[in-house]
Amino acid sequence: MKFTARLAHRKPQVGATGRDRWVVAAIAMLFMPATVLAESRTPLPQSRPAVGPASDGGDSKHAVAPATPSACRLALTDAVAIAPSIPAITGPGACGGADLVRLEAVVLPDRTRVPVKPAATLRCTMASAIADWVRADIAPLAERLGSRVSELDNFDSFECRGRNRVAGAKLSQHGLANALDVRSVRLSNGRTVTLTDRNVSRELRETLLNSVCARFTTVLGPGSDGYHEDHIHLDLAERRNGYRICQWKIDDPMPRSAPLLPPERPAEASRREPENEKDKVPEGVSGRAAAAGAASSVTNVSSALPAAVPIPQKRPFSGKVAEDAKPPPSTSRPSTRLSATRSAKRKHKPRLDLPPFLRPLFN
């Protein structure tokens, strides 16, 4: 009875606990698919910031592009140049750059636009330096020439390549959008001033040389390395201790006449005036008369010469040869060197008194 009561006392507790567990398990099974589904979801990757080569000349491979406009971009307004911003260029390799603009024209202080043809892709700092050069140096120079600057020739700007387009060479500043090649400047009067043309006055080219070497850290022209004979390379490469390169040889203008005259032609030599007074032909005497006089003078000279000595004639051959006549000495040279040596030995060889039958052996 006591055992039954104890069992009766435990059964409700065990049964209640089991039911609670089943209820909890059922509820957990109902909500389990949503939980598992929520846990299986992979979060989407966040957008990365735009990257590009560093602005220090490409030493580091990538650098984060500035989120706000740079000080150069804020200063390069439409009053200075028409240079809209373009997205940063990344690659291939270390090529590219950030804070880039497309320099379409330079605006002069009087609001006149000087187109850059074709438009140049440059860093903002390089575009600003080009604009200042045209506004402060080229425009006043064109006015001193009696005209106005109307166009800037862009020979090359951004191009991903090595220096001088040599395979395997160090990356050029053109590949970093930090260089511009200028070939000529056109004026409003139609004149084109080619920077490397030797026909341009030396003073004008020296003025251009001083202006670019004062503004850019690298200037390469004729006489630098053989690759810049027809244009001028300008860039803003940064070097240690602010080192700058300015290599542009200003040659003298080409002479208008050749320094060495060509040799005199025979026809021109005959028309030259005689140097001696005796050779001059008197006035009124024609050329034929002068030639006849010259021929008569030659005849007079020949008559003054002594008579020629008569050449002795050969005697006729009678057909008989004297027995004691000796043949003429032979003037022909010995056929070989050995025969000449033998003849010399025979000449100086002492004669031996031998019997007649032995003499043929020693001859």
C-alpha positions as CSV (number, residue, x, y, z in Angstrom):
1,M,0.0,0.0,0.0
2,K,2.8,2.3,0.9
3,F,4.7,1.3,-2.3
4,T,1.6,1.9,-4.4
5,A,1.0,5.3,-2.9
6,R,4.6,6.3,-3.6
7,L,4.3,5.2,-7.2
8,A,1.0,7.0,-7.4
9,H,2.6,10.1,-6.1
10,R,5.4,10.0,-8.7
11,K,3.5,9.2,-11.8
12,P,1.8,12.6,-12.2
13,Q,5.2,14.3,-11.9
14,V,6.9,12.1,-14.5
15,G,3.9,12.4,-16.9
16,A,3.8,16.2,-16.5
17,T,7.5,16.5,-17.2
18,G,7.3,14.3,-20.3
19,R,4.4,16.3,-21.7
20,D,6.3,19.5,-21.2
21,R,9.3,18.1,-23.0
22,W,7.2,17.0,-25.9
23,V,5.5,20.4,-26.1
24,V,8.9,22.2,-26.1
25,A,10.3,19.9,-28.7
26,A,7.2,20.4,-31.0
27,I,7.5,24.2,-30.7
28,A,11.2,24.0,-31.4
29,M,10.6,21.9,-34.5
30,L,8.0,24.5,-35.8
31,F,10.5,27.4,-35.5
32,M,13.6,25.5,-36.4
33,P,13.4,25.9,-40.3
34,A,13.2,29.7,-40.0
35,T,16.2,29.8,-37.7
36,V,18.3,27.5,-39.8
37,L,17.4,29.5,-42.9
38,A,18.4,32.8,-41.2
39,E,21.7,31.3,-40.1
40,S,22.4,30.0,-43.6
41,R,22.2,33.4,-45.3
42,T,25.6,34.9,-46.3
43,P,26.0,38.6,-45.8
44,L,26.6,40.6,-49.0
45,P,30.1,42.1,-49.4
46,Q,30.4,45.8,-48.9
47,S,31.5,48.0,-51.7
48,R,35.2,48.8,-51.8
49,P,36.5,52.3,-52.2
50,A,38.0,53.3,-55.6
51,V,41.7,52.6,-55.7
52,G,44.5,53.9,-58.0
53,P,48.2,54.4,-58.2
54,A,49.8,56.7,-55.6
55,S,50.4,60.3,-56.5
56,D,54.1,60.1,-55.6
57,G,55.2,58.9,-59.1
58,G,54.1,55.3,-58.8
59,D,56.3,54.0,-56.0
60,S,53.4,52.3,-54.2
61,K,51.0,50.2,-56.3
62,H,47.7,51.5,-55.1
63,A,46.3,54.4,-53.1
64,V,42.8,55.3,-52.1
65,A,41.3,58.0,-54.3
66,P,40.3,61.2,-52.3
67,A,36.6,61.4,-51.5
68,T,36.6,65.2,-51.7
69,P,38.0,67.4,-54.5
70,S,41.6,68.2,-54.2
71,A,43.0,71.7,-53.7
72,C,44.2,71.6,-57.4
73,R,40.8,70.6,-58.6
74,L,39.2,73.5,-56.7
75,A,41.8,76.0,-58.1
76,L,41.5,74.7,-61.7
77,T,38.3,76.5,-62.5
78,D,36.7,77.4,-65.8
79,A,38.4,80.8,-65.6
80,V,41.8,79.1,-65.9
81,A,41.2,76.0,-68.1
82,I,38.4,73.9,-69.6
83,A,39.4,70.7,-67.8
84,P,36.5,68.4,-66.7
85,S,37.4,65.7,-64.1
86,I,37.5,62.1,-65.3
87,P,37.5,58.8,-63.3
88,A,40.7,57.5,-61.9
89,I,42.6,55.1,-64.2
90,T,43.9,51.8,-62.7
91,G,46.2,49.6,-64.7
92,P,47.4,47.8,-66.5
93,G,50.2,47.3,-64.1
94,A,51.3,50.5,-62.4
95,C,49.9,52.7,-65.1
96,G,47.1,55.2,-64.3
97,G,46.5,57.8,-61.7
98,A,44.0,59.6,-59.6
99,D,42.6,63.2,-59.7
100,L,42.7,63.2,-63.5
101,V,41.3,65.8,-65.8
102,R,40.8,66.1,-69.6
103,L,42.5,69.3,-70.6
104,E,40.6,70.6,-73.5
105,A,41.6,74.3,-73.6
106,V,43.4,77.0,-71.7
107,V,41.5,80.2,-70.9
108,L,43.6,83.4,-71.1
109,P,43.0,86.3,-68.8
110,D,40.9,88.0,-71.5
111,R,38.6,84.9,-71.6
112,T,40.1,83.8,-74.9
113,R,40.3,80.0,-75.2
114,V,43.4,78.3,-76.5
115,P,42.4,74.7,-77.6
116,V,44.7,71.8,-76.7
117,K,44.5,69.5,-79.8
118,P,43.9,66.7,-79.1
119,A,42.6,67.0,-75.6
120,A,45.2,65.8,-73.1
121,T,44.5,63.3,-70.2
122,L,46.6,64.6,-67.3
123,R,46.8,64.8,-63.6
124,C,45.3,67.9,-62.2
125,T,48.7,69.3,-61.1
126,M,50.2,68.7,-64.6
127,A,47.2,70.3,-66.3
128,S,47.5,73.3,-64.0
129,A,51.2,73.7,-64.8
130,I,50.4,73.6,-68.5
131,A,47.7,76.2,-68.1
132,D,50.0,78.6,-66.2
133,W,52.7,78.2,-68.8
134,V,50.4,79.1,-71.7
135,R,48.8,82.0,-69.8
136,A,52.0,83.6,-68.3
137,D,54.7,82.7,-70.9
138,I,53.3,81.7,-74.3
139,A,50.6,84.4,-74.6
140,P,52.9,87.4,-73.9
141,L,55.5,85.8,-76.3
142,A,52.9,85.7,-79.1
143,E,52.0,89.3,-78.5
144,R,55.7,90.3,-78.9
145,L,55.6,88.5,-82.2
146,G,52.7,90.7,-83.2
147,S,50.0,88.0,-82.9
148,R,48.0,85.9,-80.4
149,V,48.3,82.2,-79.5
150,S,45.5,80.2,-80.9
151,E,46.4,76.5,-80.4
152,L,48.7,74.2,-78.5
153,D,49.8,71.0,-80.2
154,N,49.5,67.9,-78.0
155,F,51.9,65.4,-79.4
156,D,51.3,62.8,-76.6
157,S,49.8,62.8,-73.1
158,F,48.6,59.7,-71.2
159,E,49.9,56.4,-72.6
160,C,50.7,53.2,-70.6
161,R,54.3,52.5,-71.9
162,G,57.9,52.5,-70.9
163,R,60.3,55.3,-71.5
164,N,60.8,56.1,-75.1
165,R,58.6,53.2,-76.0
166,V,61.5,50.8,-75.3
167,A,60.4,47.3,-74.3
168,G,61.3,46.5,-70.7
169,A,62.3,50.1,-69.9
170,K,61.2,51.9,-66.7
171,L,57.6,53.2,-66.6
172,S,57.4,56.5,-68.3
173,Q,55.7,59.5,-66.7
174,H,53.3,59.3,-69.7
175,G,52.0,56.1,-68.1
176,L,51.2,58.0,-64.9
177,A,49.4,60.8,-66.7
178,N,52.1,63.2,-65.5
179,A,53.7,64.3,-68.8
180,L,52.9,66.1,-72.0
181,D,54.8,66.3,-75.3
182,V,54.5,69.6,-77.1
183,R,55.6,69.9,-80.7
184,S,54.4,73.4,-81.8
185,V,52.3,76.5,-81.0
186,R,50.0,78.0,-83.5
187,L,49.4,81.7,-83.8
188,S,46.3,83.5,-84.9
189,N,48.1,85.0,-88.0
190,G,48.5,81.4,-89.3
191,R,52.2,81.0,-88.3
192,T,53.2,77.8,-86.6
193,V,56.1,78.0,-84.2
194,T,57.8,74.6,-84.0
195,L,59.8,74.4,-80.8
196,T,62.6,72.3,-82.4
197,D,62.8,74.1,-85.7
198,R,66.3,75.5,-86.4
199,N,64.7,78.1,-88.7
200,V,63.1,79.7,-85.7
201,S,65.3,82.5,-84.2
202,R,67.7,81.4,-81.5
203,E,66.4,84.1,-79.2
204,L,62.8,82.8,-79.4
205,R,63.8,79.2,-78.7
206,E,66.0,80.2,-75.8
207,T,63.1,82.2,-74.3
208,L,60.9,79.0,-74.6
209,L,63.7,76.9,-73.0
210,N,64.0,79.2,-70.0
211,S,60.2,79.3,-69.5
212,V,59.7,75.5,-69.5
213,C,62.8,74.7,-67.4
214,A,61.6,77.1,-64.7
215,R,58.1,75.4,-64.4
216,F,58.7,71.7,-65.0
217,T,61.0,69.2,-63.3
218,T,61.9,67.4,-66.6
219,V,62.5,69.0,-70.0
220,L,63.8,66.8,-72.8
221,G,64.5,68.1,-76.3
222,P,67.0,67.9,-79.2
223,G,70.4,66.6,-78.0
224,S,69.0,64.9,-74.9
225,D,68.7,61.2,-75.9
226,G,67.9,61.0,-79.6
227,Y,64.2,60.4,-79.0
228,H,63.1,64.0,-78.6
229,E,64.5,65.7,-81.8
230,D,61.1,66.8,-83.1
231,H,59.2,67.7,-79.8
232,I,59.7,68.8,-76.2
233,H,58.9,66.4,-73.3
234,L,57.5,68.1,-70.1
235,D,56.7,66.4,-66.8
236,L,56.5,66.9,-63.1
237,A,58.4,63.8,-61.9
238,E,59.5,64.1,-58.2
239,R,63.1,63.2,-57.4
240,R,65.3,63.2,-54.4
241,N,66.4,66.6,-53.1
242,G,64.3,68.3,-55.8
243,Y,66.6,67.3,-58.6
244,R,65.6,68.7,-62.0
245,I,66.5,67.7,-65.6
246,C,66.7,70.3,-68.4
247,Q,68.2,68.9,-71.6
248,W,67.4,70.9,-74.7
249,K,70.2,71.9,-77.1
250,I,69.5,75.1,-78.9
251,D,71.3,74.8,-82.3
252,D,72.1,77.8,-84.5
253,P,69.7,78.6,-87.3
254,M,70.4,76.9,-90.6
255,P,72.6,79.0,-93.0
256,R,70.8,80.5,-96.0
257,S,73.7,79.6,-98.4
258,A,76.0,76.7,-98.4
259,P,79.3,77.4,-96.6
260,L,81.3,75.6,-99.4
261,L,80.8,76.7,-103.0
262,P,80.6,74.0,-105.7
263,P,83.5,73.5,-108.1
264,E,83.6,75.8,-111.1
265,R,82.2,74.4,-114.3
266,P,84.3,74.5,-117.5
267,A,81.7,76.8,-119.2
268,E,81.9,79.3,-116.4
269,A,85.7,79.1,-116.4
270,S,85.9,80.1,-120.1
271,R,83.8,83.2,-119.4
272,R,86.0,84.4,-116.6
273,E,88.1,87.5,-117.3
274,P,91.8,86.9,-117.8
275,E,94.0,87.8,-114.9
276,N,97.0,89.0,-117.0
277,E,96.9,92.2,-119.1
278,K,98.4,90.3,-122.1
279,D,95.6,87.8,-122.2
280,K,92.9,90.5,-122.6
281,V,91.2,90.7,-126.0
282,P,91.0,94.3,-127.2
283,E,87.6,95.8,-127.7
284,G,86.0,95.3,-131.1
285,V,87.8,92.0,-131.8
286,S,85.5,89.0,-132.0
287,G,86.1,85.6,-130.5
288,R,87.0,84.0,-133.8
289,A,89.6,86.7,-134.5
290,A,91.1,86.3,-131.1
291,A,91.3,82.5,-131.7
292,A,93.0,83.1,-135.0
293,G,95.5,85.4,-133.5
294,A,96.2,82.9,-130.8
295,A,96.8,80.2,-133.5
296,S,99.1,82.5,-135.5
297,S,101.1,83.1,-132.4
298,V,101.5,79.4,-131.8
299,T,102.7,79.1,-135.4
300,N,105.3,81.8,-135.0
301,V,106.6,80.1,-131.9
302,S,106.9,76.8,-133.7
303,S,108.8,78.4,-136.5
304,A,111.3,79.8,-134.1
305,L,112.1,76.3,-132.8
306,P,115.3,74.6,-134.3
307,A,114.8,72.1,-137.1
308,A,114.3,68.5,-136.0
309,V,117.2,66.1,-136.3
310,P,116.6,63.5,-139.1
311,I,116.1,60.0,-137.9
312,P,118.4,57.5,-139.6
313,Q,116.8,55.0,-141.9
314,K,117.3,51.3,-141.6
315,R,119.5,49.6,-144.2
316,P,117.8,47.1,-146.5
317,F,118.4,43.4,-145.8
318,S,120.6,41.8,-148.4
319,G,119.7,38.2,-147.5
320,K,123.2,37.1,-146.5
321,V,124.5,36.8,-143.0
322,A,128.2,37.0,-142.4
323,E,129.6,34.0,-140.8
324,D,131.6,35.9,-138.2
325,A,128.6,38.1,-137.3
326,K,127.5,37.6,-133.8
327,P,123.8,37.6,-132.9
328,P,122.6,40.7,-131.1
329,P,122.6,40.4,-127.4
330,S,119.3,39.2,-126.0
331,T,117.4,41.8,-124.1
332,S,114.9,39.4,-122.7
333,R,115.0,38.7,-119.0
334,P,115.6,35.2,-117.8
335,S,112.5,33.2,-117.6
336,T,113.1,32.1,-114.0
337,R,115.2,33.2,-111.1
338,L,117.0,29.9,-111.1
339,S,118.3,30.4,-114.6
340,A,119.7,33.8,-113.8
341,T,121.5,32.3,-110.8
342,R,123.0,29.5,-112.9
343,S,124.2,32.0,-115.5
344,A,125.9,34.0,-112.9
345,K,127.6,30.9,-111.5
346,R,128.8,29.9,-115.0
347,K,130.1,33.4,-115.6
348,H,132.3,33.4,-112.5
349,K,133.1,29.7,-112.6
350,P,136.9,29.0,-113.2
351,R,137.6,27.2,-116.4
352,L,139.1,23.7,-115.9
353,D,141.6,22.2,-118.2
354,L,139.9,18.9,-118.9
355,P,140.1,16.4,-121.7
356,P,137.7,16.9,-124.6
357,F,135.7,13.9,-123.8
358,L,135.0,15.2,-120.2
359,R,134.1,18.7,-121.0
360,P,130.4,18.1,-122.0
361,L,129.8,16.7,-118.5
362,F,130.9,20.0,-116.8
363,N,129.3,22.4,-119.2
